[in-house]
Amino acid sequence: MLNDKIKDFNIILASASPRRQAFLKAMDLNFEIKLKPIEEIYPENLKKEEITDFLSKLKSEPFLETLQTNDILITSDTIVWLEGKALGKPKDEAEAFLMIKSLSNKTHQVVTSICFTHKSMQDVVNTITKVTFKALTDAEINHYISTYQPLDKAGAYGIQEWIGAIGITSIEGSYNNVVGLPTHLLYKTLNSIADRN
Ligand SMILES: Cc1cn([C@H]2C[C@H](O)[C@@H](COP(=O)(O)OP(=O)(O)OP(=O)(O)O)O2)c(=O)[nH]c1=O
């Protein structure tokens, strides 16, 4: 991190995702990981980034009472948005198959929101990446599901895995956002929080 002021903060990443943890390390940030699980439920009327904004804030709630003045808490959420429908994590392999099949030969959007909580204030930022899959065969989908771990991933796929390598024909926007964290936005927002304090 270039901004020296960021060193004065205690950054807490409330995420069990190894991919999000790896991104913060890659950004040379000092941080601690704290986990307080919540049930990811959102009002039905929400759409696209409204859903991930809501869930990224919800993930901060269990921490609010115990945050110290120099803490910055980072919570985030990713969904896949396809033709007006939110695809979260599949509950089992059968649902994973249907999710990936629905993404085949189409363009979908991957939406991530990050919520920064600092001194009782919250900054919520989000971004969208457009991803297009080729027409996937059932054999390709089944191979992916039986060889990799689709169940902990929004939309049942990891762009960083085999299916991303063989199946994605185009991507518009941040790649890291698809993996789970738009790191350019994290950097920008942390800098602006540091500058205003
Ligand atoms: C679309 C896509 C999602 N994902 C992951 C990113 C997220 O970890 C996950 C979506 O679930 P989330 O609910 O956003 O996050 P999480 O439960 O994994 O972690 P947290 O503890 O922070 O709540 O899907 C990939 O790894 N690759 C991909 O290509």
The ligand as a Gaussian input file, in Angstrom:
#p B3LYP/6-31G(d) Opt

LIG

0 1
 C      -18.307000     -16.126000     -10.130000
 C      -17.220000     -16.563000      -9.193000
 C      -17.395000     -16.530000      -7.823000
 N      -16.407000     -16.938000      -6.962000
 C      -16.611000     -16.889000      -5.492000
 C      -16.317000     -15.536000      -4.870000
 C      -16.976000     -15.665000      -3.532000
 O      -16.044000     -16.229000      -2.600000
 C      -18.136000     -16.647000      -3.765000
 C      -19.460000     -15.945000      -3.593000
 O      -19.859000     -16.017000      -2.264000
 P      -19.971000     -14.803000      -1.230000
 O      -21.195000     -15.038000      -0.416000
 O      -19.796000     -13.494000      -1.929000
 O      -18.666000     -14.966000      -0.294000
 P      -18.180000     -16.172000       0.607000
 O      -19.315000     -16.771000       1.377000
 O      -17.341000     -17.099000      -0.247000
 O      -17.182000     -15.458000       1.613000
 P      -17.505000     -14.434000       2.799000
 O      -16.992000     -15.109000       4.048000
 O      -16.661000     -13.217000       2.417000
 O      -18.968000     -14.124000       2.862000
 O      -17.964000     -17.119000      -5.103000
 C      -15.160000     -17.381000      -7.473000
 O      -14.261000     -17.758000      -6.707000
 N      -14.960000     -17.397000      -8.833000
 C      -15.918000     -17.010000      -9.716000
 O      -15.683000     -17.038000     -10.939000

